[in-house]
Each structure stands twice: as structure tokens, then as C-alpha cells.
């Protein structure tokens, strides 16, 4: 009997050892490491009409991603996501500090920032740290020359896309004499340069051009010269509040020529600050402001309407194209992060996120249908924009048949 029991226990012990070896040799479940996104916008300062809605979207999407339990990777592991939100106060030095701090905080990708000057300032910071950077600003210089922008992407349409629509309108109306006023920063300069580039080879000429500072409170001196220049149309390259001040001064001087802006005025604060002076202003913009009027066949329509509904419900504020720039940047970052395998070392993970951002194709965002490539870190063209006119305190599509 004792001998039988001994064999019995030996067998059990052997089985236990075998199971232990088998279980010990099995791979441990992948750890759900946290994915970190650095986010910087101009919550305060002159560019806050851009940065606040961008920040609001980051808060909104943090709640949405938390409710889903995070991002599911290719291994089936669900990773929590933390969006680290910073205010750069609309200042270049604060943007640089924030991005450096976020990189030290081991973020996988940085989204920064609201303005072209602040975005350009952190391009070398992200590049040196080999950390992908997605800007929410429009200057084409943010992503060009492409050989120097390996780590840098952006979501807004470029100013060259804007000038395409402006010049198309000028040609249709047979306007050949244009005045151009621009804010004295990287955004204004890039927009001005886009117009100058687009009118090359046409009979359109800039008969008067001048600049102003974003802190200026009165642009009457420049506009007085516009009035005397013989220009048939004025194009302004700025964002609120300076864009609104120019518009009010323009009306106060009794100028009756058409007033065009660029897409820097694609939000309600521009209209609120300019008041009745905004009536009749024409500018190219992404389709969000006129989403309801898009044909049902437009691949952006559902995305835009869903975004507007979610954003307005979450914030109690009217739609903003700048909020859309943040949504596009965060959604594409989520897509890139979802391709990461669990426990990928940070340096390798940052490289993979960069590579995945560059592979994004046919992504229907608020700013257009994005098709990134090694040669194009915007992924948009002029089809992402429409011409609108402010009528009755809101935006109305201005199709060619109404020109």
C-alpha cells in the first residue's frame, strides 16, 4: 500500500513540475503600458481664440478615450492614454519650455501648437529629441523643406491652398489690382508669400502691401494707403483679434471694395469681435463651417456633423475650425499609437509613431481627406477648402455661380 501511494505521489509531483515548467515557459501577458501625448496650445494670450477650442477638444477626447478604456494595440492589449495639456500663453519661449518638458515626461508624440511662430520654434526641439511633432498651425514652412522635417507633421490646410481659392475668385471677378495687409509674424508672412507665389504668371498685381503687429489696436494708417492705392480688393492675412480690428477699421474708413481674409478667421470670435463689420467678408476655409450644406456624398460630411454635435455638446460653444485641427491631430495620433506593440521601448515607439503618421491614407478628418507620405506631411490639397461669405453673422458657402 505504501509503495502504491509513493508511486501515486511521485506521479502527482511530476505532473506538478511539468505544469510548472510549461506555465513558466509561457509568455507573460503583455503589460498595458500608458501611451502619453503631449499637447500644447495657446489657452491664454493673443491667440487664445485658437488655443482654447483646441484645448477643449483635448479635454473632450481624453474623456472619450477613458470611457473606451484606452487604445487597443495589435496584440489585443488595451492601453490607457494620457493627454498632457499645456498652455504656451501664445509665447514662443513658453512653447519651447512646454515641449521640452513634455519630451522629458516621456511622451510618445507632441501636438503643438496653435500658431505658426510657436510651432516653428519647436521644430528643432522635436527633431533633436527624435519625437514626432504634429502642429495645429498653417505655415507651410512648418513641414518644408521635407528633408529637414522628418519628425514634423501638421493638420491645417497650408496658406498656399488658401491663396489658390483667393486667386481663383480674383480671376473670375477680373480683379487685377490687389492690396495686401499681413500680421508681422510667421503666419502672416507665409500667407502673404502664398498669395505672391500664386499670382505669378497672371495679370494680377499687388499695388500696395503693408504689415502690422498682432498687438496693434488701429490699422487706419495702412488702410488709408489702401484706399488711395486704386486696389480693387483687399486681402488680409491675420487671426483675431487683429484681423477683427482691421475689418472694423476698413468699414469705418468707408472702403467699399471687397474684403477677403485667409482661413485665420474661421471661428466665431472673429465675427463677435468685428461685429457688423464682418458682414460680407469672404475667405477660404475648411468645410466644417458649412457642413450641413455639403452633399451627402461628401466623405467628410458625417465626420464633420458628428464632430460639431460632440464638440458643441461637450463645450457649449459654437464650432471652430481650430478645434477641428486639434481633433485631427489627436485622432491621427491615436491611429499611430494603435499600431504599437506592447512594451516597445520609448525611442523605438516614437520612431514607429512617426512612421505610422506618415502612412496615414484616406483619413476623413475635419480639415479634409488626409493622405500623408514621405514627401507630404500635410496630406491635403485645395479640395479640402471652400469659399465662404459671412452673412447675417454666420457663414454661407459662396460657390462660383454666386461670384
Number of C-alpha atoms within 10 A of each C-alpha: 6 7 7 9 10 11 12 12 11 12 12 12 12 12 12 12 12 12 12 12 11 10 11 10 9 9 7 8 8 13 11 17 14 17 22 19 25 23 28 31 32 28 23 16 13 18 21 23 24 32 28 19 27 28 25 19 24 24 16 16 19 17 12 12 15 13 9 11 13 21 22 20 18 13 12 13 18 20 19 17 19 16 19 18 18 21 21 27 19 23 17 19 13 17 26 23 13 22 26 16 14 22 19 10 13 16 24 26 31 27 27 31 33 30 27 23 20 25 30 22 16 25 26 16 17 22 16 10 14 19 26 26 30 32 32 32 27 27 27 23 17 28 25 17 12 16 10 13 21 22 28 30 27 27 28 29 27 24 27 23 23 27 27 19 21 22 19 14 17 18 15 10 10 12 16 18 18 20 23 22 25 25 23 15 16 20 24 27 18 21 28 25 14 20 22 17 13 19 20 10 7 10 11 18 15 18 15 19 18 15 18 19 14 19 10 12 13 14 20 16 9 18 21 14 15 24 19 9 16 14 21 19 20 23 23 26 26 28 27 25 22 25 25 22 19 25 26 20 21 23 16 11 12 9 16 11 13 13 21 20 26 24 28 26 27 25 23 20 19 21 23 15 18 22 14 16 21 23 19 17 18 25 27 28 27 24 24 26 23 19 19 13 12 16 10 10 8 10 16 22 22 17 15 25 16 10 20 23 12 15 23 13 11 14 14 9 13 15 22 22 26 29 25 26 26 34 26 24 25 24 14 21 23 21 17 23 28 23 17 20 17 22 12 12 9 14 13 13 23 24 17 20 25 25 17 19 27 23 14 17 13 12 18 17 23 30 24 26 18 22 19 20 15 12 15 16 27 25 22 20 17 18 13 21 22 19 22 23 20 19 15 11 16 15 22 16 21 16 12 10 5 6 9
